[in-house]
Amino acid sequence: MNAVSPGWTWSNVIRDLSGNNRAKADQVAAPFHLNARLVDAEEVAPTVVFLCSPAASGSNGTEIAVDGGYRALGPEQQIAQIAALSG
């Protein structure tokens, strides 16, 4: 079994919270991601396709982060991101 961990992704939830404002969502996400923005689903999909392919037959028990560097920067430290998105 393998897993893909996408982190903050431009999705319906983020669209709704931000009023469909991508620039605002990216601004809120920037301090928590090395790439200073949300990840797009199109960036996550190739990893999923790879893990479903014969090319990944040697990958077992693996988790792949496609999170724009979120994990590398550490926790969010109690900052109210949802309030920033919807406010």
Buried (B, 14 or more C-beta within 10 A) or exposed (E): EBEBEBBBBBBEEBBEBBEEBBEBBBBBBBEBBEBEBBBBEEBBEEBBEBBEEEEBEEEEEEEBBBBBBBBEEEEEEEEEBEEBBEE
